[in-house]
Amino acid sequence: MNATDTRQVSRLTVEDLSVHYGGVCAVSNIGFTVEPGESVGIIGANGAGKTSTLKALMGLVPRTTGRISLGSQDLSKAKARDMVRHGIGYVPEGRHVFPGLPVEKNLLLGAYARPWNKDTHHQLDEIYALFPVLGEMRNRLAGALSGGQQQMLAIGRALMSRPNLLILDEPSMGLSPKLVGNILDVLLKLRQEGLSLLLVEQNAKLTFGVTSHCIVMENGEAAMTGTSSALSHDPRVREVYLGL
């Protein structure tokens, strides 16, 4: 899939990002970059601040502090719909497909920020090539799909906007080991084709398998950062996140 062929790929920079819910600090001054074509992971236990980081980045929850830029563009005040128009695709935790709409209409909704033309249908064909089961079920209601099929649909919907950065929140949640392997294969394929990825996952093995760099979050802070290879061999990470 030529996910980046219509956009200029730019570096994502997140600086001093903080999120508070009332008096509770969920994310404290976290910062990182995703270089063009790079794949970055964020791991951590439940409540570590991973999802809040992504939601704040996407403009889905208020940011207490922080600057977000994509290349030379300052997106610190951008809404979620603006992020899509700037080339950032988002696969939320829990998939959030439209259950009462057919698979194909769910996918077409992902292209709302682009002109609808013959290229839109070409993109559909590319999604069906990436996820053949969606092509077979294109007229089936999304609510009738299995959890794994809905996850494929959520990823396909985000790819319909032709993003140059794809953000995924817990894509393996609730899936069988076989389906987790399928999602891993798809993410590796997208990475090989030059799509930048930002992945939040509790499944550290999946994260280390896909990403080049990783952030370990604890209590809303970046407790450790480094290459995925180095972190996967760190004794503390192996004990806490890999169960070794």
Long-range contacts (C-beta under 8 A, 24 or more apart in sequence): 1-126, 1-127, 1-129, 1-130, 1-159, 1-189, 1-190, 1-193, 2-126, 2-193, 3-159, 3-162, 3-163, 3-164, 3-166, 3-190, 3-193, 3-194, 3-195, 4-162, 4-164, 4-193, 4-194, 4-195, 5-162, 6-162, 7-87, 7-162, 7-163, 7-164, 8-71, 8-164, 9-36, 9-37, 9-164, 9-165, 9-194, 9-196, 10-36, 10-70, 10-71, 10-72, 10-73, 10-87, 10-164, 11-35, 11-36, 11-70, 11-71, 12-68, 12-69, 12-70, 12-88, 12-165, 12-196, 12-198, 13-67, 13-68, 13-69, 13-70, 14-57, 14-66, 14-67, 14-68, 15-66, 15-67, 15-68, 16-65, 16-66, 16-67, 17-53, 17-56, 17-57, 17-63, 17-65, 17-66, 17-68, 18-63, 18-64, 18-65, 18-66, 19-49, 19-52, 19-53, 19-55, 19-56, 19-61, 19-62, 19-63, 19-64, 19-220, 20-64, 25-220, 26-52, 26-220, 27-52, 27-53, 27-56, 27-220, 28-219, 28-220, 28-221, 29-65, 29-221, 30-215, 30-217, 30-220, 30-221, 30-222, 31-222, 32-215, 32-222, 32-225, 34-165, 34-196, 34-197, 34-198, 35-196, 36-164, 36-194, 36-196, 37-191, 37-194, 37-195, 37-196, 38-196, 38-197, 38-212, 38-213, 39-187, 39-191, 39-196, 39-197, 39-198, 39-199, 39-210, 39-211, 39-212, 39-213, 40-197, 40-198, 40-199, 40-211, 40-212, 40-213, 40-214, 40-215, 41-198, 41-199, 41-200, 41-201, 41-207, 41-208, 41-210, 41-211, 41-213, 41-214, 41-215, 41-228, 42-198, 42-199, 42-200, 42-201, 42-207, 42-214, 42-215, 42-217, 43-200, 43-201, 43-202, 43-204, 43-207, 43-214, 43-215, 43-216, 43-217, 43-241, 44-202, 44-216, 44-217, 44-218, 44-223, 45-202, 45-218, 45-240, 46-202, 48-217, 48-218, 48-219, 48-220, 49-217, 49-219, 49-220, 49-221, 50-169, 50-200, 50-217, 51-93, 51-169, 51-170, 51-200, 52-220, 53-200, 53-217, 54-90, 54-167, 54-169, 54-198, 54-200, 57-167, 58-83, 58-88, 58-90, 58-167, 59-83, 70-165, 81-113, 84-112, 84-113, 84-161, 84-163, 85-113, 87-161, 87-162, 87-163, 87-164, 87-165, 88-163, 88-164, 88-165, 88-166, 88-167, 89-158, 89-159, 89-161, 89-163, 89-165, 89-166, 89-167, 90-158, 90-166, 90-167, 90-169, 91-154, 91-155, 91-157, 91-158, 91-166, 91-167, 91-168, 91-169, 91-171, 92-154, 92-169, 93-169, 93-170, 93-173, 93-200, 94-170, 94-173, 95-147, 95-150, 95-151, 95-153, 95-154, 96-154, 97-142, 97-143, 97-145, 97-150, 97-153, 97-154, 97-157, 98-142, 99-141, 99-142, 99-143, 100-141, 100-142, 100-143, 101-141, 101-142, 102-138, 102-139, 102-140, 102-141, 102-142, 103-134, 103-137, 103-138, 103-139, 103-140, 103-141, 103-142, 103-145, 103-153, 104-138, 104-139, 106-142, 106-153, 106-157, 107-134, 107-153, 107-156, 107-157, 107-160, 108-160, 109-157, 109-160, 110-156, 110-157, 110-158, 110-159, 110-160, 110-161, 111-160, 111-161, 112-161, 113-161, 114-160, 114-161, 114-162, 120-160, 123-159, 123-160, 123-162, 124-160, 126-159, 127-156, 127-159, 127-160, 130-156, 130-159, 130-186, 130-189, 131-155, 131-156, 131-186, 147-174, 147-175, 147-179, 148-175, 148-176, 148-179, 148-182, 148-183, 151-175, 151-179, 151-183, 152-182, 152-183, 152-186, 155-183, 155-186, 159-190, 163-195, 164-195, 164-196, 165-195, 165-196, 165-197, 165-198, 166-190, 166-195, 166-196, 166-197, 166-198, 167-197, 167-198, 167-199, 167-200, 168-197, 168-198, 168-199, 168-200, 168-201, 169-200, 170-200, 170-201, 170-202, 171-199, 171-201, 172-201, 172-202, 172-203, 172-206, 173-202, 180-206, 184-209, 184-210, 204-232, 204-237, 204-241, 204-242, 205-242, 208-232, 216-241
